[in-house]
Amino acid sequence: MIIIVMGVSGSGKSRVGQTLAQRLGWQFRDADDFHTQAAKEKMKQAIPLNDQDRQPWLEVIRSAMDRWLVASENTVLACSALKSSYRQVLGIQDSRIQFIYLQGSFELIDERLKHRQNHFMHESLLPSQFETLEEPIPSEAIYIDASQSPEAIVQIVINKLHIK
């Protein structure tokens, strides 16, 4: 199984994903690690990525996901998955893949980004993240309030997915 923790930058995807993977004894992967250096530099310079930038990134992630599924490697993946078309590439229709949407207000996320250190994405890109975001329909993802603690979010995910 693959659990994709999705949301805009600063919503808590990596922290929640790491906490969830540790709690379940699963592997954790961060989609940011699949970006090309050119894409990271673009974001560092406060230039938003476009669909052309993201398409090869999504394909590499999907290829990795296919390997994890074939190898039965349960994985938690932190991935923005902002658009419906991106989630289609990532396998939203696959019953072995579950999306968790960390939903938060612009104000909450903006405040978090002001305190984040050592990340390549420039905080000024937050408006473009919200402009790009197409929230999943409720049947495609479990919605969770991103303002909660990572531990509380992890417990909600475990309860909703009935995972031990």
Short mmCIF file of the C-alpha atoms (twelve columns), coordinates in Angstrom:
data_MODEL
# 
_entry.id   MODEL 
# 
loop_
_atom_site.group_PDB 
_atom_site.id 
_atom_site.type_symbol 
_atom_site.label_atom_id 
_atom_site.label_alt_id 
_atom_site.label_comp_id 
_atom_site.label_asym_id 
_atom_site.label_seq_id 
_atom_site.Cartn_x 
_atom_site.Cartn_y 
_atom_site.Cartn_z 
_atom_site.pdbx_PDB_model_num 
ATOM 1   C CA . MET A 1   0.000   0.000  0.000   1 
ATOM 2   C CA . ILE A 2   1.073   3.577  -0.612  1 
ATOM 3   C CA . ILE A 3   -0.252  6.470  1.439   1 
ATOM 4   C CA . ILE A 4   0.280   9.837  -0.236  1 
ATOM 5   C CA . VAL A 5   0.212   12.785 2.156   1 
ATOM 6   C CA . MET A 6   -0.678  15.748 -0.028  1 
ATOM 7   C CA . GLY A 7   -1.169  19.500 0.295   1 
ATOM 8   C CA . VAL A 8   0.514   22.805 -0.399  1 
ATOM 9   C CA . SER A 9   4.065   23.507 0.671   1 
ATOM 10  C CA . GLY A 10  4.152   24.027 4.431   1 
ATOM 11  C CA . SER A 11  1.020   21.978 5.158   1 
ATOM 12  C CA . GLY A 12  3.067   19.417 7.088   1 
ATOM 13  C CA . LYS A 13  3.357   16.639 4.487   1 
ATOM 14  C CA . SER A 14  6.921   15.628 5.306   1 
ATOM 15  C CA . ARG A 15  6.589   15.779 9.069   1 
ATOM 16  C CA . VAL A 16  3.267   13.948 9.097   1 
ATOM 17  C CA . GLY A 17  4.532   11.450 6.520   1 
ATOM 18  C CA . GLN A 18  7.692   10.693 8.491   1 
ATOM 19  C CA . THR A 19  5.728   10.323 11.725  1 
ATOM 20  C CA . LEU A 20  3.159   8.059  10.053  1 
ATOM 21  C CA . ALA A 21  5.808   5.880  8.391   1 
ATOM 22  C CA . GLN A 22  7.696   5.514  11.656  1 
ATOM 23  C CA . ARG A 23  4.522   4.604  13.534  1 
ATOM 24  C CA . LEU A 24  3.566   1.984  10.927  1 
ATOM 25  C CA . GLY A 25  7.084   0.646  10.372  1 
ATOM 26  C CA . TRP A 26  6.838   1.590  6.682   1 
ATOM 27  C CA . GLN A 27  9.342   3.335  4.450   1 
ATOM 28  C CA . PHE A 28  9.039   7.095  3.943   1 
ATOM 29  C CA . ARG A 29  9.783   8.946  0.726   1 
ATOM 30  C CA . ASP A 30  9.553   12.640 -0.039  1 
ATOM 31  C CA . ALA A 31  8.547   13.669 -3.561  1 
ATOM 32  C CA . ASP A 32  10.832  16.703 -3.213  1 
ATOM 33  C CA . ASP A 33  13.751  14.281 -3.526  1 
ATOM 34  C CA . PHE A 34  12.587  13.431 -7.062  1 
ATOM 35  C CA . HIS A 35  12.805  17.031 -8.346  1 
ATOM 36  C CA . THR A 36  15.589  17.844 -10.741 1 
ATOM 37  C CA . GLN A 37  18.235  20.292 -9.585  1 
ATOM 38  C CA . ALA A 38  16.923  22.723 -12.221 1 
ATOM 39  C CA . ALA A 39  13.425  22.606 -10.701 1 
ATOM 40  C CA . LYS A 40  14.822  23.147 -7.199  1 
ATOM 41  C CA . GLU A 41  16.841  26.129 -8.417  1 
ATOM 42  C CA . LYS A 42  13.756  27.564 -10.076 1 
ATOM 43  C CA . MET A 43  11.799  27.343 -6.809  1 
ATOM 44  C CA . LYS A 44  14.729  28.731 -4.831  1 
ATOM 45  C CA . GLN A 45  14.610  31.773 -7.126  1 
ATOM 46  C CA . ALA A 46  10.864  32.149 -6.390  1 
ATOM 47  C CA . ILE A 47  9.837   30.988 -9.867  1 
ATOM 48  C CA . PRO A 48  6.796   28.704 -9.717  1 
ATOM 49  C CA . LEU A 49  6.941   25.364 -11.476 1 
ATOM 50  C CA . ASN A 50  4.544   24.798 -14.345 1 
ATOM 51  C CA . ASP A 51  2.966   21.621 -15.695 1 
ATOM 52  C CA . GLN A 52  5.903   21.062 -18.063 1 
ATOM 53  C CA . ASP A 53  8.297   21.208 -15.112 1 
ATOM 54  C CA . ARG A 54  6.168   18.822 -13.092 1 
ATOM 55  C CA . GLN A 55  5.360   16.177 -15.726 1 
ATOM 56  C CA . PRO A 56  8.759   14.397 -15.730 1 
ATOM 57  C CA . TRP A 57  8.832   14.654 -11.918 1 
ATOM 58  C CA . LEU A 58  5.436   12.966 -11.672 1 
ATOM 59  C CA . GLU A 59  6.462   10.230 -14.109 1 
ATOM 60  C CA . VAL A 60  9.607   9.435  -12.103 1 
ATOM 61  C CA . ILE A 61  7.549   9.302  -8.903  1 
ATOM 62  C CA . ARG A 62  4.961   7.030  -10.533 1 
ATOM 63  C CA . SER A 63  7.705   4.721  -11.759 1 
ATOM 64  C CA . ALA A 64  9.091   4.485  -8.221  1 
ATOM 65  C CA . MET A 65  5.583   3.832  -6.891  1 
ATOM 66  C CA . ASP A 66  5.141   0.987  -9.358  1 
ATOM 67  C CA . ARG A 67  8.375   -0.592 -8.083  1 
ATOM 68  C CA . TRP A 68  7.231   -0.225 -4.453  1 
ATOM 69  C CA . LEU A 69  3.882   -1.831 -5.264  1 
ATOM 70  C CA . VAL A 70  5.441   -4.748 -7.155  1 
ATOM 71  C CA . ALA A 71  7.880   -5.313 -4.282  1 
ATOM 72  C CA . SER A 72  5.053   -4.974 -1.703  1 
ATOM 73  C CA . GLU A 73  6.977   -2.174 0.011   1 
ATOM 74  C CA . ASN A 74  4.427   -0.276 2.084   1 
ATOM 75  C CA . THR A 75  5.337   3.372  1.671   1 
ATOM 76  C CA . VAL A 76  4.270   6.784  2.909   1 
ATOM 77  C CA . LEU A 77  4.962   9.440  0.279   1 
ATOM 78  C CA . ALA A 78  4.863   13.171 0.957   1 
ATOM 79  C CA . CYS A 79  3.811   14.781 -2.328  1 
ATOM 80  C CA . SER A 80  2.007   18.035 -3.068  1 
ATOM 81  C CA . ALA A 81  -0.183  16.438 -5.793  1 
ATOM 82  C CA . LEU A 82  -1.836  19.823 -6.235  1 
ATOM 83  C CA . LYS A 83  -3.863  19.183 -9.388  1 
ATOM 84  C CA . SER A 84  -6.355  16.497 -10.241 1 
ATOM 85  C CA . SER A 85  -4.303  15.628 -13.333 1 
ATOM 86  C CA . TYR A 86  -1.239  15.054 -11.136 1 
ATOM 87  C CA . ARG A 87  -3.212  12.730 -8.885  1 
ATOM 88  C CA . GLN A 88  -4.370  10.819 -11.977 1 
ATOM 89  C CA . VAL A 89  -0.719  10.190 -12.909 1 
ATOM 90  C CA . LEU A 90  -0.009  9.104  -9.329  1 
ATOM 91  C CA . GLY A 91  -2.838  6.579  -9.388  1 
ATOM 92  C CA . ILE A 92  -5.814  8.050  -7.578  1 
ATOM 93  C CA . GLN A 93  -7.993  5.253  -9.028  1 
ATOM 94  C CA . ASP A 94  -5.683  2.509  -7.700  1 
ATOM 95  C CA . SER A 95  -7.137  0.889  -4.572  1 
ATOM 96  C CA . ARG A 96  -3.601  0.282  -3.264  1 
ATOM 97  C CA . ILE A 97  -3.004  4.043  -3.071  1 
ATOM 98  C CA . GLN A 98  -4.660  6.282  -0.484  1 
ATOM 99  C CA . PHE A 99  -4.462  10.083 -0.528  1 
ATOM 100 C CA . ILE A 100 -4.463  12.097 2.696   1 
ATOM 101 C CA . TYR A 101 -5.146  15.791 2.098   1 
ATOM 102 C CA . LEU A 102 -3.726  18.172 4.699   1 
ATOM 103 C CA . GLN A 103 -6.056  21.119 4.323   1 
ATOM 104 C CA . GLY A 104 -5.025  24.440 5.824   1 
ATOM 105 C CA . SER A 105 -5.784  28.102 5.408   1 
ATOM 106 C CA . PHE A 106 -3.421  30.440 3.604   1 
ATOM 107 C CA . GLU A 107 -2.776  32.253 6.890   1 
ATOM 108 C CA . LEU A 108 -1.819  29.056 8.745   1 
ATOM 109 C CA . ILE A 109 0.543   27.879 6.019   1 
ATOM 110 C CA . ASP A 110 2.044   31.337 5.494   1 
ATOM 111 C CA . GLU A 111 2.889   31.544 9.196   1 
ATOM 112 C CA . ARG A 112 4.548   28.124 9.078   1 
ATOM 113 C CA . LEU A 113 6.635   29.012 6.039   1 
ATOM 114 C CA . LYS A 114 7.958   32.126 7.756   1 
ATOM 115 C CA . HIS A 115 9.571   29.851 10.358  1 
ATOM 116 C CA . ARG A 116 10.780  27.082 8.047   1 
ATOM 117 C CA . GLN A 117 14.507  26.824 7.465   1 
ATOM 118 C CA . ASN A 118 16.734  25.018 4.979   1 
ATOM 119 C CA . HIS A 119 14.096  24.363 2.330   1 
ATOM 120 C CA . PHE A 120 14.609  25.122 -1.332  1 
ATOM 121 C CA . MET A 121 11.102  26.427 -1.947  1 
ATOM 122 C CA . HIS A 122 10.856  30.164 -1.479  1 
ATOM 123 C CA . GLU A 123 7.990   31.240 0.806   1 
ATOM 124 C CA . SER A 124 6.840   33.819 -1.767  1 
ATOM 125 C CA . LEU A 125 5.618   30.887 -3.898  1 
ATOM 126 C CA . LEU A 126 2.791   30.099 -1.481  1 
ATOM 127 C CA . PRO A 127 0.175   32.105 -3.432  1 
ATOM 128 C CA . SER A 128 1.039   30.125 -6.577  1 
ATOM 129 C CA . GLN A 129 0.603   26.884 -4.600  1 
ATOM 130 C CA . PHE A 130 -2.932  27.899 -3.599  1 
ATOM 131 C CA . GLU A 131 -3.680  29.088 -7.165  1 
ATOM 132 C CA . THR A 132 -2.574  25.713 -8.547  1 
ATOM 133 C CA . LEU A 133 -4.350  23.649 -5.871  1 
ATOM 134 C CA . GLU A 134 -7.394  21.720 -7.025  1 
ATOM 135 C CA . GLU A 135 -8.722  20.130 -3.867  1 
ATOM 136 C CA . PRO A 136 -9.539  16.447 -4.304  1 
ATOM 137 C CA . ILE A 137 -13.153 15.446 -4.169  1 
ATOM 138 C CA . PRO A 138 -13.958 13.873 -0.787  1 
ATOM 139 C CA . SER A 139 -14.221 10.368 -2.271  1 
ATOM 140 C CA . GLU A 140 -10.612 10.634 -3.513  1 
ATOM 141 C CA . ALA A 141 -8.888  11.610 -0.282  1 
ATOM 142 C CA . ILE A 142 -9.211  11.762 3.449   1 
ATOM 143 C CA . TYR A 143 -9.410  15.427 4.433   1 
ATOM 144 C CA . ILE A 144 -7.564  16.359 7.616   1 
ATOM 145 C CA . ASP A 145 -7.213  19.770 9.234   1 
ATOM 146 C CA . ALA A 146 -3.520  20.654 8.894   1 
ATOM 147 C CA . SER A 147 -3.590  22.837 12.007  1 
ATOM 148 C CA . GLN A 148 -3.551  19.746 14.231  1 
ATOM 149 C CA . SER A 149 -0.355  18.231 15.595  1 
ATOM 150 C CA . PRO A 150 1.407   15.626 13.431  1 
ATOM 151 C CA . GLU A 151 0.708   13.026 16.114  1 
ATOM 152 C CA . ALA A 152 -3.024  13.799 16.093  1 
ATOM 153 C CA . ILE A 153 -3.104  13.668 12.292  1 
ATOM 154 C CA . VAL A 154 -1.296  10.313 12.263  1 
ATOM 155 C CA . GLN A 155 -3.818  8.872  14.717  1 
ATOM 156 C CA . ILE A 156 -6.700  10.080 12.540  1 
ATOM 157 C CA . VAL A 157 -5.125  8.447  9.469   1 
ATOM 158 C CA . ILE A 158 -4.574  5.157  11.296  1 
ATOM 159 C CA . ASN A 159 -8.146  5.179  12.611  1 
ATOM 160 C CA . LYS A 160 -9.705  6.026  9.249   1 
ATOM 161 C CA . LEU A 161 -7.663  3.450  7.331   1 
ATOM 162 C CA . HIS A 162 -7.984  0.824  10.056  1 
ATOM 163 C CA . ILE A 163 -4.225  0.203  10.041  1 
ATOM 164 C CA . LYS A 164 -2.472  -1.309 13.032  1 
# 
